[in-house]
Amino acid sequence: MDMEMTCEAVLGSEFAGAARAAREFLVSRTEGELLGLVGEKVAGLGLRRPGHDKRAFPASYGGGKPCGGDLLAGAGMFYVTEEGRVMLDCTSGHYQMTWGYNPPELVRLMEDATRVGVVWDNHSNIPSQPVKQLADEMTGLAGEAGLDRALLGVCTGSVACSTALKIMLARYAKDAGRVKLGKPAIITLAGNYHGTDMVAQWLRGMWPGLVGGVEAVSVEPNDMSGLEAAFASRGRRVAGFWAEPIMMNREAIAVSREFLLRAQGLCRENDALTAIDEIQTCCWYPETLMSMRLGLEPDMLVVGKGMTAGFHPLAGLLYRRELDILEQYDSISTNGNASLAAVVALGNLRLIAASRERMERLARMHYEGLVSLAEEFGDVAQGVNGEGFLSGLKFRRREDALGFHRAALERGLWVRAHAYHEGHSAVLSKHALVVTEEIEGFVLGVCRELLRGRGWR
């Protein structure tokens, strides 16, 4: 088979030429030069006419909406839109690109791994060394918690979460005495997000009436009395407790160490399982796993998103050996044994290990900078949620959060607004780990400028 496989041949010369020009523009300029152009439309960089619009997309994913602001090319934390506008991505894509767009170290590693024979993907019955090595290194990171099993044959965090839920329910079903007490109860935090699996969505209030045989119990994050009441009224019927250390689906609320330790203790008292969902937090803190930072010892720990730095979806579940009770194909993704993605994940772990002091310092600068802004503009800002790079500026009014978000986008900062549920009024960020003091200072300066100007109100 002798076919021409170039970007021009496959994607068209219009797109390939524009993308190449935009990429060259980004990599040939200093960080300071790019910061000076954030929000600006640069002549000669965009597409003269988009080759494809979004008419085939579903409405929930922008179907029929203008596409000039869509991404053309990216490098680090910067990207250029199809209309040639320079943007600073403050959310790491969709919270998953640990080192930003196409980090050169990981791109080189991926290319070298391909040259030496590492395949993109393969059957889970014949795992290659990278996947086995990644399992060893991830369980090593969770060693203090005694998590010595790693399921890496799953592609997304949704499947990893459903695996943990299956283990909870399978363990409950094996206990005949417990089954006699009634249907199992799963305790989650209000506003949780444990994937797009239907049962996981049902746990957060979706699909009412369509799931039976399990009781879903919702507790407000950091509500200690509510947590204790939930366990006290159900006792050994509790099959498991779920929590995300930083709830990025609920305005980046940080769940306190004291609350999580109490939940862990209550699970042990009632022979229930603790599952910590680190799909958002893993790889964004110097310890790699936030559970280790907090001194937790969960029974199960879900990892994903940033583990492969956004290269290819690969998630995992770390757990104790006595919970290895599922059959081989009870939880699997066809493309969940991705050898090349595992290589990138291993490289990612090494970058984190070499950057721990820097990560700690810049995360503190980011968070404390937001706190200072909230104090300075307390008439509109209520405070700051989260910890480190996973943070949200909480506004007093939903309208102000939305107005600030629009103004930030116009100024060239790609941030996210959480204002689609009652009481939500936060603007979120999750900086990639390539962030520098100069970028942090720029972002905080733009936020101060917008908060002072109030043109968005």
C-alpha positions as CSV (number, residue, x, y, z in Angstrom):
1,M,0.0,0.0,0.0
2,D,1.6,3.2,-1.1
3,M,-0.6,6.2,-0.2
4,E,0.4,9.8,0.5
5,M,-0.1,10.4,4.2
6,T,0.5,14.0,4.9
7,C,-1.6,16.6,6.7
8,E,-2.1,18.3,3.4
9,A,-3.4,15.1,1.8
10,V,-5.6,14.1,4.7
11,L,-6.8,17.4,6.2
12,G,-6.4,19.7,3.2
13,S,-3.8,22.3,2.4
14,E,-5.8,25.2,3.8
15,F,-5.9,23.7,7.3
16,A,-2.4,22.2,7.2
17,G,-0.8,25.5,6.1
18,A,-2.7,27.6,8.6
19,A,-2.0,25.2,11.5
20,R,1.7,25.0,10.5
21,A,2.0,28.8,10.5
22,A,0.2,29.1,13.8
23,R,2.4,26.4,15.4
24,E,5.6,28.1,14.1
25,F,4.3,31.5,15.4
26,L,3.9,30.0,18.9
27,V,7.2,28.2,19.2
28,S,9.3,30.9,17.6
29,R,8.3,33.6,20.1
30,T,9.3,34.2,23.7
31,E,6.8,33.7,26.5
32,G,6.8,37.5,27.1
33,E,6.1,38.2,23.4
34,L,3.2,35.8,23.4
35,L,1.7,37.2,26.6
36,G,1.8,40.6,25.0
37,L,-0.4,39.2,22.2
38,V,-2.9,37.3,24.3
39,G,-6.4,38.3,23.1
40,E,-5.1,39.8,19.9
41,K,-6.0,38.6,16.4
42,V,-2.8,38.2,14.4
43,A,-3.1,38.7,10.7
44,G,-2.1,35.8,8.5
45,L,-2.5,33.1,11.1
46,G,-6.1,32.0,10.8
47,L,-8.0,30.0,8.2
48,R,-9.2,32.0,5.2
49,R,-12.4,29.9,5.4
50,P,-13.1,27.0,7.7
51,G,-13.1,23.7,5.7
52,H,-15.7,22.3,8.1
53,D,-18.2,23.8,10.3
54,K,-20.0,22.0,13.2
55,R,-23.3,21.2,11.5
56,A,-22.8,17.5,12.2
57,F,-22.2,18.0,15.9
58,P,-25.0,17.4,18.4
59,A,-26.5,20.6,19.8
60,S,-25.0,19.9,23.3
61,Y,-21.5,20.0,21.7
62,G,-21.8,23.2,19.7
63,G,-23.8,22.0,16.7
64,G,-24.6,24.9,14.4
65,K,-22.6,27.4,16.4
66,P,-19.9,29.6,15.0
67,C,-16.4,28.0,15.0
68,G,-14.0,30.9,14.5
69,G,-12.9,30.5,18.2
70,D,-12.1,26.9,17.8
71,L,-8.5,25.7,18.2
72,L,-6.2,25.7,15.3
73,A,-2.8,25.0,16.9
74,G,-1.3,25.0,20.4
75,A,2.0,25.0,22.3
76,G,2.4,25.0,26.0
77,M,-0.4,27.1,27.6
78,F,-1.0,29.1,24.4
79,Y,-3.2,28.3,21.4
80,V,-4.3,30.1,18.2
81,T,-7.9,30.0,17.1
82,E,-9.2,29.4,13.6
83,E,-9.7,33.1,13.2
84,G,-6.0,33.8,14.3
85,R,-6.6,34.9,17.8
86,V,-4.0,34.2,20.5
87,M,-5.4,32.6,23.7
88,L,-3.9,31.6,27.0
89,D,-5.4,28.3,28.2
90,C,-5.9,28.4,32.0
91,T,-7.7,25.1,32.2
92,S,-5.3,22.6,30.6
93,G,-7.7,21.7,27.8
94,H,-10.5,19.9,29.6
95,Y,-8.5,19.7,32.8
96,Q,-6.3,16.8,31.4
97,M,-3.2,18.2,29.7
98,T,-0.7,18.2,32.6
99,W,2.0,19.9,30.6
100,G,-0.1,21.9,28.1
101,Y,-0.3,21.4,24.4
102,N,2.2,19.0,22.8
103,P,5.0,19.2,25.5
104,P,8.3,18.7,23.5
105,E,9.8,16.3,26.1
106,L,6.8,13.9,25.9
107,V,6.5,14.3,22.2
108,R,10.1,13.2,21.8
109,L,9.6,10.3,24.2
110,M,6.5,9.2,22.2
111,E,8.3,9.4,18.9
112,D,11.3,7.5,20.3
113,A,9.1,4.8,21.9
114,T,7.5,4.3,18.5
115,R,10.9,3.9,16.8
116,V,12.0,1.2,19.3
117,G,8.8,-0.8,18.7
118,V,6.3,0.2,21.3
119,V,2.9,-0.2,19.8
120,W,0.0,2.3,20.2
121,D,-2.4,-0.3,21.6
122,N,-2.8,-4.1,22.0
123,H,-5.0,-6.8,23.6
124,S,-5.0,-6.7,27.4
125,N,-4.1,-10.4,27.5
126,I,-0.6,-9.6,26.1
127,P,0.3,-6.4,28.0
128,S,3.7,-4.9,27.1
129,Q,6.3,-3.7,29.5
130,P,5.2,0.0,29.6
131,V,1.7,-1.0,31.0
132,K,3.3,-3.4,33.5
133,Q,5.8,-0.8,34.6
134,L,3.2,1.9,35.0
135,A,1.2,-0.5,37.2
136,D,4.2,-1.0,39.4
137,E,5.0,2.7,39.6
138,M,1.5,3.8,40.4
139,T,1.1,1.2,43.1
140,G,4.5,2.3,44.4
141,L,3.2,5.8,44.8
142,A,0.2,4.5,46.7
143,G,2.3,2.1,48.8
144,E,1.7,3.9,52.1
145,A,-2.0,3.2,51.7
146,G,-1.4,-0.5,50.9
147,L,-2.9,-0.2,47.4
148,D,-1.0,-3.0,45.6
149,R,-3.2,-3.7,42.6
150,A,-3.6,-1.6,39.5
151,L,-6.3,-2.1,36.8
152,L,-5.0,-0.2,33.8
153,G,-7.1,-1.9,31.1
154,V,-9.6,0.9,31.1
155,C,-9.6,3.8,28.7
156,T,-11.5,6.5,30.7
157,G,-12.2,7.6,34.2
158,S,-15.8,6.7,33.8
159,V,-14.9,3.0,33.3
160,A,-12.5,3.1,36.2
161,C,-15.1,4.6,38.5
162,S,-17.7,2.0,37.4
163,T,-15.1,-0.7,38.2
164,A,-14.8,0.6,41.8
165,L,-18.6,0.7,42.1
166,K,-18.8,-2.9,40.9
167,I,-16.3,-4.0,43.5
168,M,-18.3,-2.3,46.2
169,L,-21.5,-4.0,45.1
170,A,-19.9,-7.4,44.4
171,R,-18.3,-7.4,47.9
172,Y,-21.6,-6.5,49.4
173,A,-23.4,-9.3,47.5
174,K,-20.9,-11.9,48.8
175,D,-21.9,-11.2,52.4
176,A,-25.1,-13.2,52.9
177,G,-25.7,-11.7,56.4
178,R,-25.4,-8.2,55.0
179,V,-27.7,-8.9,52.1
180,K,-30.4,-9.8,54.6
181,L,-30.2,-6.2,56.0
182,G,-31.5,-4.8,52.7
183,K,-30.2,-3.1,49.6
184,P,-26.7,-1.6,49.7
185,A,-26.3,2.1,50.2
186,I,-23.6,4.2,48.4
187,I,-22.8,7.5,50.0
188,T,-21.6,10.3,47.7
189,L,-21.1,14.1,48.0
190,A,-23.7,16.4,46.6
191,G,-22.4,17.7,43.2
192,N,-20.1,14.7,42.7
193,Y,-18.9,13.7,39.2
194,H,-17.8,10.1,39.0
195,G,-18.1,9.7,35.2
196,T,-20.7,9.4,32.5
197,D,-21.7,5.8,33.3
198,M,-25.5,5.7,33.8
199,V,-25.3,4.4,37.4
200,A,-22.6,7.0,38.3
201,Q,-24.9,9.7,36.9
202,W,-27.8,8.3,38.8
203,L,-25.7,8.7,42.0
204,R,-25.7,12.4,41.4
205,G,-29.4,12.7,40.7
206,M,-29.8,11.9,37.0
207,W,-32.1,9.2,35.5
208,P,-34.6,9.2,38.5
209,G,-36.5,6.0,38.9
210,L,-34.4,4.0,36.4
211,V,-31.9,2.4,38.7
212,G,-33.1,0.0,41.5
213,G,-31.6,-2.3,44.0
214,V,-29.2,0.3,45.4
215,E,-29.8,3.3,47.7
216,A,-28.1,6.5,46.7
217,V,-27.2,8.8,49.7
218,S,-26.1,12.4,49.1
219,V,-24.2,14.3,51.7
220,E,-23.0,17.9,51.5
221,P,-19.2,18.2,51.2
222,N,-17.6,19.0,54.6
223,D,-20.9,18.5,56.5
224,M,-19.6,16.4,59.3
225,S,-23.0,15.9,61.1
226,G,-24.7,15.0,57.8
227,L,-21.9,12.4,57.1
228,E,-22.3,10.8,60.5
229,A,-26.1,10.8,60.3
230,A,-25.9,9.0,56.9
231,F,-23.7,6.2,58.3
232,A,-25.6,6.0,61.6
233,S,-29.0,5.4,59.9
234,R,-27.7,2.7,57.6
235,G,-24.8,1.0,59.4
236,R,-23.6,-2.1,57.6
237,R,-25.9,-1.4,54.7
238,V,-23.3,1.1,53.5
239,A,-21.3,-0.6,50.8
240,G,-19.1,2.4,50.1
241,F,-18.3,6.1,50.3
242,W,-17.1,8.2,47.4
243,A,-15.3,11.6,47.3
244,E,-13.2,13.8,45.1
245,P,-10.6,15.8,47.0
246,I,-11.3,18.8,44.8
247,M,-14.8,18.9,43.3
248,M,-14.2,20.5,39.9
249,N,-17.8,19.8,38.9
250,R,-19.0,21.8,41.9
251,E,-17.0,25.1,41.8
252,A,-13.7,23.5,42.8
253,I,-14.8,22.9,46.4
254,A,-12.0,21.4,48.5
255,V,-13.1,18.5,50.7
256,S,-11.3,18.9,54.0
257,R,-8.8,16.3,55.3
258,E,-10.7,16.1,58.5
259,F,-13.9,15.2,56.7
260,L,-12.3,12.6,54.5
261,L,-10.5,11.0,57.5
262,R,-13.8,10.8,59.3
263,A,-15.5,9.2,56.3
264,Q,-12.6,6.7,56.1
265,G,-13.0,5.9,59.8
266,L,-16.8,5.4,59.5
267,C,-16.3,3.1,56.5
268,R,-13.9,1.0,58.6
269,E,-16.4,0.9,61.5
270,N,-19.1,-0.3,59.2
271,D,-17.0,-2.6,56.9
272,A,-17.7,-0.3,54.0
273,L,-15.2,0.7,51.3
274,T,-13.7,4.2,50.7
275,A,-13.1,5.2,47.1
276,I,-11.2,8.5,46.4
277,D,-11.7,9.7,42.9
278,E,-8.5,11.4,41.8
279,I,-9.3,11.7,38.1
280,Q,-9.0,15.5,38.5
281,T,-6.3,15.7,41.2
282,C,-3.8,13.1,40.3
283,C,-0.6,14.5,38.7
284,W,-1.4,18.1,39.7
285,Y,0.4,18.0,43.1
286,P,4.0,17.3,44.0
287,E,3.1,13.9,45.6
288,T,1.3,12.9,42.3
289,L,-1.6,11.5,44.3
290,M,-3.4,14.0,46.5
291,S,-4.5,11.2,48.8
292,M,-0.9,10.7,49.9
293,R,-0.6,14.5,50.4
294,L,-3.7,14.3,52.7
295,G,-2.5,11.2,54.6
296,L,-5.5,9.1,53.5
297,E,-5.6,5.3,53.2
298,P,-8.5,4.6,50.9
299,D,-9.5,1.1,49.8
300,M,-9.7,2.2,46.2
301,L,-8.2,5.2,44.3
302,V,-9.3,6.2,40.8
303,V,-6.7,7.9,38.5
304,G,-7.0,9.3,35.0
305,K,-7.1,12.5,32.9
306,G,-3.7,14.0,33.6
307,M,-1.9,10.7,34.1
308,T,-1.1,10.5,30.3
309,A,-0.8,14.3,30.0
310,G,-3.7,14.4,27.6
311,F,-2.0,12.3,24.9
312,H,-4.4,9.4,25.0
313,P,-7.1,8.5,27.4
314,L,-5.9,5.9,29.9
315,A,-7.3,5.6,33.4
316,G,-6.8,3.2,36.3
317,L,-8.0,1.9,39.6
318,L,-5.6,1.2,42.4
319,Y,-6.9,-1.0,45.2
320,R,-6.0,-3.6,47.9
321,R,-5.4,-7.2,46.8
322,E,-8.3,-8.6,48.8
323,L,-10.6,-6.5,46.6
324,D,-9.4,-8.3,43.5
325,I,-12.8,-10.1,43.1
326,L,-14.0,-9.2,39.6
327,E,-13.6,-11.5,36.6
328,Q,-11.3,-10.7,33.7
329,Y,-13.9,-8.9,31.5
330,D,-16.1,-7.4,34.1
331,S,-14.4,-4.1,33.5
332,I,-12.4,-3.4,30.4
333,S,-12.0,-0.9,27.5
334,T,-11.1,-2.2,24.1
335,N,-8.4,0.4,23.8
336,G,-7.5,0.5,27.5
337,N,-4.2,-1.3,27.3
338,A,-2.5,1.4,25.4
339,S,1.3,0.8,25.5
340,L,2.3,4.1,24.0
341,A,0.0,6.0,26.4
342,A,1.6,4.2,29.3
343,V,5.1,5.3,28.1
344,V,3.9,8.9,28.1
345,A,2.4,8.4,31.6
346,L,5.8,7.2,32.8
347,G,7.5,10.2,31.3
348,N,4.9,12.4,32.9
349,L,5.7,10.9,36.3
350,R,9.4,11.7,35.8
351,L,8.6,15.3,34.9
352,I,6.6,15.7,38.1
353,A,9.3,14.1,40.2
354,A,11.8,16.6,38.8
355,S,9.5,19.6,39.3
356,R,8.1,19.1,42.8
357,E,9.5,22.2,44.4
358,R,8.6,24.4,41.5
359,M,5.0,23.0,41.4
360,E,4.6,23.7,45.1
361,R,5.8,27.3,44.8
362,L,3.8,28.2,41.7
363,A,0.6,26.5,43.0
364,R,1.0,28.6,46.1
365,M,1.5,31.8,44.1
366,H,-1.6,31.0,42.0
367,Y,-3.9,30.2,45.0
368,E,-2.7,33.1,47.2
369,G,-3.0,35.5,44.3
370,L,-6.6,34.6,43.9
371,V,-7.2,34.9,47.6
372,S,-5.7,38.4,47.5
373,L,-8.0,39.3,44.6
374,A,-11.0,38.0,46.5
375,E,-10.1,40.2,49.5
376,E,-9.4,43.2,47.4
377,F,-12.7,43.0,45.6
378,G,-14.8,41.6,48.3
379,D,-17.9,43.4,47.1
380,V,-18.2,41.1,44.1
381,A,-16.0,38.1,45.1
382,Q,-17.0,35.8,47.9
383,G,-13.8,33.9,48.2
384,V,-11.7,31.2,46.6
385,N,-12.4,27.5,46.4
386,G,-10.0,24.6,45.8
387,E,-6.3,24.2,46.5
388,G,-3.2,25.0,44.4
389,F,-3.7,25.0,40.7
390,L,-7.2,23.6,41.0
391,S,-9.0,26.7,42.1
392,G,-12.1,28.8,41.6
393,L,-12.9,32.4,42.2
394,K,-16.3,32.4,43.8
395,F,-18.5,35.4,43.0
396,R,-21.4,36.6,45.1
397,R,-23.8,36.7,42.2
398,R,-24.2,34.3,39.3
399,E,-24.5,37.2,36.9
400,D,-21.2,38.5,38.0
401,A,-19.5,35.2,37.5
402,L,-20.9,34.9,34.0
403,G,-20.0,38.5,33.2
404,F,-16.4,38.1,34.4
405,H,-16.1,34.9,32.4
406,R,-17.2,36.6,29.2
407,A,-14.8,39.4,29.8
408,A,-11.9,37.0,30.5
409,L,-12.5,35.1,27.3
410,E,-12.6,38.4,25.4
411,R,-9.3,39.4,27.0
412,G,-7.8,36.0,25.8
413,L,-8.0,33.9,29.0
414,W,-9.6,30.6,28.4
415,V,-11.3,29.8,31.8
416,R,-14.4,28.0,32.8
417,A,-17.6,29.3,34.4
418,H,-19.7,27.2,36.9
419,A,-23.0,28.9,36.9
420,Y,-25.4,26.3,35.5
421,H,-26.8,25.0,38.8
422,E,-28.5,26.9,41.5
423,G,-26.0,28.5,43.8
424,H,-23.1,28.1,41.4
425,S,-21.2,31.3,40.7
426,A,-17.5,30.5,40.2
427,V,-14.9,30.9,37.5
428,L,-12.5,28.0,37.5
429,S,-8.9,27.5,36.4
430,K,-6.5,24.5,36.3
431,H,-3.1,25.7,35.1
432,A,-0.8,23.3,33.2
433,L,2.4,22.5,35.0
434,V,4.5,24.4,32.4
435,V,3.2,27.6,34.0
436,T,5.8,30.1,35.0
437,E,6.0,33.1,37.4
438,E,5.6,35.4,34.4
439,I,2.4,33.6,33.3
440,E,1.0,33.5,36.8
441,G,1.7,37.2,37.2
442,F,0.0,38.0,33.9
443,V,-3.1,36.0,34.7
444,L,-3.5,37.6,38.1
445,G,-2.9,41.0,36.6
446,V,-5.6,40.5,33.9
447,C,-8.0,39.3,36.6
448,R,-7.3,42.4,38.7
449,E,-7.7,44.6,35.7
450,L,-11.1,43.1,34.9
451,L,-12.3,43.2,38.5
452,R,-11.3,46.8,38.8
453,G,-12.8,47.9,35.5
454,R,-16.2,46.2,36.0
455,G,-17.1,46.7,32.3
456,W,-18.7,43.2,32.5
457,R,-21.2,44.1,35.1
